[in-house]
Amino acid sequence: MTRLAPFAALIALALSPVAAAAATEGLSVSMREAQGKALARDLCSNCHQVAPGDAVASTLKQVPPGFVALANRMGMTERYLHDFMLTVHPPFKAGSRMPDPKLREDQASVLAAYIISLKRR
């Protein structure tokens, strides 16, 4: 059994941060999505439409895309969303940029899970 330990470690390292976070949290997919939606409403709804039918409260000149639109961009993945939310965001237009939300790993994981759940299947 101990001969398999190195292989188990390699498998654990190969897991994406999103999958690793889900495994360590022990949450079901629907639970992660529900937590992500609640967090999004708290942190993101000042600028983004978080869920279909939600009012957009943004006072920005150019309203950022809603989460349904983000989820349905060509090639969008949960991993990309996760990594994007953990990095400093580049300027999108002269003088404008999304502020760094300063998320923890687990927060980025549940937000990404929620956003990607909005993808049309």
Secondary structure as GFF3:
##gff-version 3
##sequence-region A 1 121
A	DSSP	three_ten_helix	2	4	.	.	.	ID=ss1
A	DSSP	alpha_helix	5	14	.	.	.	ID=ss2
A	DSSP	alpha_helix	17	25	.	.	.	ID=ss3
A	DSSP	alpha_helix	29	43	.	.	.	ID=ss4
A	DSSP	alpha_helix	67	71	.	.	.	ID=ss5
A	DSSP	alpha_helix	78	85	.	.	.	ID=ss6
A	DSSP	beta_strand	91	93	.	.	.	ID=ss7
A	DSSP	beta_strand	96	97	.	.	.	ID=ss8
A	DSSP	alpha_helix	105	117	.	.	.	ID=ss9
###
